Amino acid sequence: MAAKTSKIGGKAGGQWAGLREALTPARVAVLVLVALALIFIFENTRKTEIRLLIPLVTMPLWLALLATGVIGALFGAFFMRRRR
């Protein structure tokens, strides 16, 4: 059975129908968590000292948190890909 079409030849609901289909509750939750994580990261602007085995590195806390988040995302993506 074919999808309903409007007078101009597109799917019923226009361009907003595609957006509604793309925004599932899980995707909205992930977007909210990403936004909260970015706010948390960029609110922390103090300097912090991190020991990398032997050297002591001083950097902004937001950069250290962002690096930790990126490393975690890479590991998560690697293990999700490996699980398939």
Contacts in CASP RR format, 6 or more apart in sequence:
PFRMAT RR
TARGET T0000
AUTHOR 0000-0000-0000
METHOD contacts of the structure
MODEL  1
MAAKTSKIGGKAGGQWAGLREALTPARVAVLVLVALALIFIFENTRKTEI
RLLIPLVTMPLWLALLATGVIGALFGAFFMRRRR
3 11 0 8 1.000
3 12 0 8 1.000
4 11 0 8 1.000
4 12 0 8 1.000
5 11 0 8 1.000
5 12 0 8 1.000
6 12 0 8 1.000
6 13 0 8 1.000
6 14 0 8 1.000
11 17 0 8 1.000
11 18 0 8 1.000
37 69 0 8 1.000
40 65 0 8 1.000
41 62 0 8 1.000
41 65 0 8 1.000
41 66 0 8 1.000
42 62 0 8 1.000
43 62 0 8 1.000
44 60 0 8 1.000
44 61 0 8 1.000
44 62 0 8 1.000
44 65 0 8 1.000
45 60 0 8 1.000
45 61 0 8 1.000
45 62 0 8 1.000
46 60 0 8 1.000
46 61 0 8 1.000
47 58 0 8 1.000
47 59 0 8 1.000
47 60 0 8 1.000
47 61 0 8 1.000
48 58 0 8 1.000
48 59 0 8 1.000
48 60 0 8 1.000
48 61 0 8 1.000
48 64 0 8 1.000
49 56 0 8 1.000
49 57 0 8 1.000
49 58 0 8 1.000
50 56 0 8 1.000
50 57 0 8 1.000
50 58 0 8 1.000
50 59 0 8 1.000
50 64 0 8 1.000
51 57 0 8 1.000
END
